[in-house]
């Protein structure tokens, strides 16, 4: 069963972000899943959004400074 999440996705530089449902990544060894409640966007992501960096990896879900709640208890 594929689990989905909502995210703002950048498909191409200088284009608007698109609201989408995407597959939720699964945590790997030593990682936990978070339900994000707030997220900040770093300046590097803004440079990508504005088309100021060459050859970014797209599609991109911007945001890296997140805070949230553990989705479930996991052994790390």
C-alpha positions as CSV (number, residue, x, y, z in Angstrom):
1,X,0.0,0.0,0.0
2,X,1.4,3.4,-1.0
3,X,1.1,6.1,1.6
4,X,0.7,9.6,0.3
5,X,1.4,13.1,1.7
6,X,0.6,16.6,0.5
7,X,3.5,18.8,-0.6
8,X,4.4,21.9,-2.6
9,X,6.5,20.7,-5.5
10,X,8.7,22.7,-7.9
11,X,8.8,21.0,-11.4
12,X,10.8,23.7,-13.2
13,X,12.8,26.8,-12.1
14,X,11.0,30.1,-12.1
15,X,7.6,28.3,-12.2
16,X,5.0,28.5,-9.3
17,X,5.1,25.7,-6.8
18,X,2.3,23.1,-7.3
19,X,0.2,21.6,-4.5
20,X,0.4,17.8,-4.9
21,X,-0.1,14.5,-3.3
22,X,3.1,12.5,-3.5
23,X,4.4,9.2,-2.1
24,X,5.6,9.6,1.4
25,X,9.2,8.6,1.9
26,X,9.9,5.7,4.3
27,X,12.4,6.3,7.1
28,X,15.6,4.3,6.7
29,X,17.7,2.8,9.4
30,X,18.4,5.3,12.3
31,X,15.7,7.7,11.0
32,X,12.2,8.6,12.1
33,X,9.1,9.9,10.3
34,X,7.7,13.3,11.4
35,X,4.3,14.8,10.7
36,X,5.5,18.3,9.8
37,X,3.7,21.1,11.5
38,X,5.9,24.0,10.4
39,X,8.7,24.3,7.9
40,X,11.2,27.0,6.9
41,X,12.7,27.3,3.5
42,X,16.5,27.9,3.2
43,X,18.0,30.5,0.9
44,X,19.4,27.8,-1.3
45,X,15.9,26.6,-2.0
46,X,14.8,30.2,-2.8
47,X,17.7,30.5,-5.3
48,X,16.5,27.3,-7.0
49,X,12.9,28.6,-7.0
50,X,14.1,31.9,-8.6
51,X,16.1,30.1,-11.3
52,X,19.4,31.4,-9.9
53,X,21.2,28.0,-9.6
54,X,22.2,25.9,-12.5
55,X,21.1,22.3,-12.9
56,X,19.1,21.7,-9.7
57,X,17.7,18.2,-9.0
58,X,14.0,18.5,-9.9
59,X,11.2,17.9,-8.9
60,X,12.0,19.5,-5.6
61,X,10.0,19.8,-2.4
62,X,11.5,22.8,-0.8
63,X,12.1,23.1,3.0
64,X,14.6,21.6,5.4
65,X,14.1,23.3,8.7
66,X,11.1,21.4,9.9
67,X,9.4,20.9,13.2
68,X,6.7,18.3,13.9
69,X,5.6,15.3,15.9
70,X,6.7,11.7,15.7
71,X,4.3,9.7,13.5
72,X,4.8,6.7,15.7
73,X,7.3,5.3,18.1
74,X,10.2,3.6,16.3
75,X,13.3,1.8,17.6
76,X,16.4,3.7,16.5
